[in-house]
Amino acid sequence: MTYLAKPKVHHPSLAKNRVGYTRRDYEGKISTLCAGCGHDSISAAIIQACWELDVQPHRVAKLSGIGCSSKTPDYFLGASHGFNTVHGRMPSVLTGAQLANRELLYLGVSGDGDSASIGLGQFAHAMRRGVNMVYIVENNGVYGLTKGQFSATADQGSRSKKGAVNHDSPIDLVGLALQLGASYVARGFSGDKAQLVPLIRGAIGHRGAAFIDVVSPCVAFNNHAGSTKSYDYVRGHNEAVNRIDFIRLADEIQAEPAPGELLTLPQADGSLLRLRKLREDHDPGDRAAALQHVVAQQARGELLTGLLYVDREAEDLHAMLQTSQTPLNRLDAPELCPGARALDRINAALR
């Protein structure tokens, strides 16, 4: 169906956001993924989050690697900048782009094969360096483009569609992100849009490395009995640590939601994260406790979802490198090459 173009005419009654766009303006091409693929639900959540946050599409750069997940940037934000990199290399390409132009919003979309196998080293360094980005992994536990082999995130003991058993230990990207220093770590489920959209909104408003692992069932190769990443399994083993709502600073906070402890976490950009705790023993500001909680729930066969950790005082790579406030791609030759005297001062300072 790739030859079918979406109609350009919009219904005149469609609601517009504060920058004059309808939700349709944030869409892309018609998806070529399998009907029912969880990745399409993630694309819809990204579209909804950007529309609600009044994001201007031309101020967004979306980058991806290789795989079913990395095809999805073509299906949302069609008016944004886009770059499809080689397998596993999205983080380094995004890092270079973000260093060159810090004024854009960077969305990195990847998969479990792209980030947990060939791109694992790239993922690790993007997290530890605090690259200011939203890193979304669409995690289905298989290589969908090559007919369903286990990926590195497949749980030990899970069965393939043909009955083969995975004997390898899984790589938990959430645990790695917590250990490597990511300052916003969350896990969502493509089948829970009410949870996923606010998680993406919170990540967009965060300064630093924001990582979201989204379990996204592959309806073709990993949605059967014996899979631990099927719709039925995730719905039956989903332990939500919180429900999150993202509120812009300009929005008025209305009446308090349902009973339960409420944490209001100010973000660096002036926005607020409102966190409704569902578990008394979860502290989203404690990295070590979050990691311990993830491991404990895994041992019980439960999937921990929600906002697991956020560092409100996080700094990004630009702050650490003390780069120019003016984007590097706007600096002219005299500013980029200040001359021999400036170089001598730099060398003297390093002696």
C-alpha positions in Angstrom: 0.0 0.0 0.0 3.0 2.3 -0.2 1.7 3.8 -3.4 -1.3 5.3 -1.6 -0.8 8.8 -0.4 -2.6 10.3 2.5 -5.2 12.9 1.5 -3.8 16.4 1.9 -7.3 17.9 2.6 -8.1 18.2 6.4 -11.6 18.5 7.8 -12.1 22.1 8.8 -13.4 21.2 12.2 -10.1 19.5 13.3 -8.8 21.1 16.5 -5.6 23.1 16.2 -2.9 23.6 18.9 -1.2 26.8 20.0 1.1 26.9 16.9 -1.8 26.4 14.5 -1.3 22.7 13.6 -3.9 19.9 13.7 -2.9 16.4 14.8 -2.9 15.4 11.1 -0.1 17.8 10.5 2.2 15.7 12.7 1.5 12.5 10.7 3.8 11.0 8.0 3.3 8.5 5.3 1.1 5.5 5.4 2.7 2.7 7.5 3.9 -0.4 5.7 4.2 -2.4 8.9 2.0 -5.4 9.6 -1.5 -4.6 10.7 -1.6 -4.5 14.5 2.2 -3.9 14.9 2.9 -2.2 18.2 5.3 0.2 16.5 2.4 2.0 14.8 0.9 2.6 18.3 4.2 4.2 19.3 4.2 6.4 16.3 0.7 7.5 17.2 1.8 8.3 20.7 4.7 10.4 19.4 2.3 12.3 17.2 -0.1 12.9 20.0 2.7 14.1 22.4 4.2 16.5 19.9 0.7 17.9 19.0 -0.2 18.4 22.7 3.2 20.1 23.4 2.8 22.5 20.4 6.0 21.3 18.9 6.8 22.9 15.6 7.6 20.1 13.2 10.4 21.9 11.4 12.2 22.2 14.8 12.5 18.4 15.1 15.2 16.1 13.9 14.3 12.4 13.9 17.1 9.8 13.4 17.0 6.0 13.3 19.0 2.9 12.5 17.9 -0.2 10.7 15.0 -2.5 11.4 11.2 -2.4 11.6 11.4 0.2 14.3 13.8 2.4 12.3 11.3 2.6 9.5 8.7 4.3 11.7 10.1 7.9 11.6 8.7 7.9 8.0 5.2 7.5 9.5 5.2 10.5 11.8 6.3 14.2 11.6 6.5 14.2 7.9 7.5 17.9 7.9 10.5 17.3 10.2 14.2 16.7 9.5 15.0 13.0 9.2 18.1 10.8 8.7 18.1 7.0 8.5 21.6 5.9 9.5 23.3 2.5 9.2 22.7 -0.4 11.6 23.3 0.5 15.2 24.9 3.9 14.4 22.0 6.3 15.1 23.4 7.5 18.5 26.7 8.7 17.1 25.1 10.4 14.1 22.6 12.1 16.4 25.4 13.2 18.8 27.2 15.0 16.0 24.0 16.6 14.8 23.1 17.7 18.3 26.5 19.2 18.9 26.3 21.1 15.6 22.8 22.5 16.3 21.6 22.5 19.9 18.3 24.3 19.0 16.5 21.3 17.5 14.5 18.6 19.3 16.2 15.3 18.7 14.2 12.1 18.5 16.2 8.9 18.2 14.1 5.8 17.3 15.7 2.4 17.4 14.9 -1.2 18.1 16.1 -4.0 20.3 18.3 -5.5 17.6 19.6 -2.1 16.5 20.4 -0.9 20.1 21.0 -4.1 22.1 23.2 -5.9 19.6 25.2 -4.2 16.9 24.6 -0.7 18.4 25.1 -1.6 22.1 28.3 0.4 22.4 26.8 3.4 20.7 23.8 3.2 23.1 26.1 3.0 26.1 28.1 6.1 25.2 25.0 8.2 24.3 23.6 7.5 27.8 26.8 8.1 29.7 27.6 11.4 27.9 24.2 12.8 28.6 23.3 13.7 25.0 20.2 15.9 25.0 17.8 13.5 23.1 14.7 11.4 23.4 15.9 7.8 22.8 13.0 5.4 22.1 13.6 1.7 21.7 10.7 -0.2 20.2 11.4 -3.5 21.8 9.7 -6.7 20.5 12.4 -9.3 21.3 12.8 -10.5 17.8 14.4 -9.6 14.4 11.2 -8.9 12.5 12.8 -8.0 9.2 14.6 -11.4 9.1 11.7 -13.6 10.1 11.7 -13.7 13.8 15.1 -14.8 15.3 15.5 -14.0 19.0 17.1 -10.6 19.7 19.4 -9.8 22.6 16.4 -8.6 24.7 14.5 -11.9 24.4 13.9 -13.3 27.9 15.6 -16.6 28.8 13.2 -19.5 28.4 10.8 -17.7 26.0 9.8 -19.6 22.9 9.8 -18.6 19.3 6.8 -19.0 17.0 8.3 -22.2 15.7 8.9 -23.5 19.3 12.6 -22.9 19.7 13.6 -22.0 23.3 15.9 -19.0 24.0 18.7 -20.1 26.3 20.6 -16.8 26.4 20.3 -14.2 29.2 18.6 -11.0 28.1 20.1 -7.6 27.9 17.9 -5.2 29.9 18.3 -1.7 28.3 16.5 -0.1 31.2 19.0 -1.5 33.7 21.9 -0.4 31.5 20.5 3.1 31.1 20.2 3.4 34.8 23.7 2.2 35.4 25.3 4.3 32.6 23.9 7.6 33.8 20.8 8.4 31.8 18.9 11.1 33.6 15.4 10.1 32.5 14.5 6.4 32.3 11.1 5.0 31.6 9.5 1.9 30.3 6.2 1.8 28.5 3.9 -0.6 26.6 2.6 0.1 23.1 -0.8 -1.1 24.1 -1.1 1.5 26.9 -1.3 4.9 25.2 -2.6 6.6 28.3 0.7 5.9 30.0 3.0 6.2 27.0 2.0 9.6 25.7 2.8 11.4 29.0 6.1 9.5 29.2 7.1 10.8 25.8 6.0 14.3 26.7 8.1 14.2 29.9 11.1 13.0 27.9 10.7 15.8 25.4 10.7 18.4 28.2 13.8 16.8 29.9 17.3 18.1 29.4 19.8 15.3 29.1 19.6 11.7 28.0 16.0 10.6 28.1 15.5 6.9 27.5 12.2 5.1 27.0 12.1 1.3 26.5 8.7 0.5 24.9 7.6 -3.1 24.8 6.0 -3.4 21.3 4.7 -6.9 20.4 5.5 -8.2 16.9 2.2 -9.6 15.7 3.9 -11.7 13.0 6.7 -13.4 14.9 6.4 -12.8 18.7 2.7 -12.6 19.8 2.1 -16.2 20.7 1.9 -18.4 23.8 5.4 -18.8 25.2 6.5 -15.3 24.3 7.1 -12.8 27.1 6.6 -9.8 24.8 3.1 -10.7 23.4 0.1 -8.5 24.1 -1.5 -11.0 26.4 1.7 -11.6 28.4 2.5 -7.9 28.9 -1.0 -7.1 29.9 -1.0 -9.9 32.4 2.5 -9.1 33.9 2.6 -5.3 33.8 3.5 -3.7 37.1 3.1 0.1 36.8 5.1 2.0 39.4 3.3 5.3 38.6 1.0 7.2 36.3 2.6 10.4 35.0 1.1 13.6 33.7 3.1 16.3 32.0 2.1 19.9 32.4 3.5 23.0 30.7 4.4 25.8 33.0 1.8 28.0 31.4 -1.0 25.5 32.1 -3.1 25.9 35.2 -3.1 23.0 37.6 -6.7 22.0 38.2 -8.2 19.9 40.9 -6.1 17.1 42.3 -6.6 13.7 40.6 -7.5 10.5 42.4 -6.3 9.7 45.9 -2.7 8.7 46.4 0.6 10.5 46.9 1.4 13.1 44.2 4.9 14.3 43.4 5.4 17.5 41.4 8.9 17.5 39.8 10.1 20.8 38.2 12.1 20.3 35.0 15.0 22.4 33.7 12.9 23.9 30.9 10.3 25.2 33.4 7.7 22.5 32.8 6.4 20.2 35.5 6.2 16.4 35.9 3.3 15.3 38.0 3.8 11.8 39.3 1.0 9.8 40.8 2.6 7.0 42.8 0.9 3.6 42.7 3.6 1.9 44.8 4.7 3.3 48.1 8.2 1.8 47.8 9.1 3.5 44.6 11.2 6.8 44.6 11.7 8.1 41.1 14.6 10.3 42.3 16.7 7.4 43.6 18.7 5.8 40.8 20.0 2.8 42.9 16.5 2.0 44.3 15.0 2.2 40.8 17.6 -0.3 39.5 17.0 -2.6 42.4 13.2 -2.4 41.9 13.6 -3.3 38.2 15.7 -6.4 39.1 13.3 -7.5 41.8 10.3 -7.3 39.6 12.2 -9.2 36.8 12.9 -12.0 39.3 9.1 -12.3 39.8 8.4 -12.4 36.1 6.8 -8.9 36.2 7.4 -6.1 33.8 8.0 -2.7 35.5 6.5 0.2 33.5 6.2 3.9 34.1 8.7 6.6 35.0 11.4 4.7 36.8 14.0 7.5 37.3 14.4 11.2 36.7 17.2 13.6 37.6 15.9 17.1 37.9 19.4 18.6 38.1 20.8 16.8 35.1 23.2 18.6 32.7 23.6 17.7 29.1 26.6 17.2 26.9 26.8 20.8 25.9 27.0 21.9 29.6 29.7 19.4 30.2 31.8 20.5 27.2 31.0 24.2 27.8 30.1 24.7 24.1 29.0 28.0 22.6 25.4 29.0 23.2 25.3 29.9 19.5 24.9 26.6 17.5 28.2 25.6 16.0 26.7 25.5 12.5 26.1 29.2 12.8 29.6 30.2 13.7 31.7 31.8 10.9 35.4 31.2 10.2 36.9 33.8 12.6 35.0 32.3 15.5 35.8 28.7 14.6 39.5 29.5 13.9 40.4 32.3 16.3 44.1 32.3 15.4 47.5 31.3 16.8 47.3 33.5 20.0 44.1 31.8 21.1 45.6 28.4 20.4 48.7 29.3 22.5 46.5 30.3 25.4 44.6 27.0 25.2 47.9 25.0 25.1 49.3 27.0 28.0 46.3 26.2 30.1 46.8 22.5 29.6 50.4 22.4 30.7 
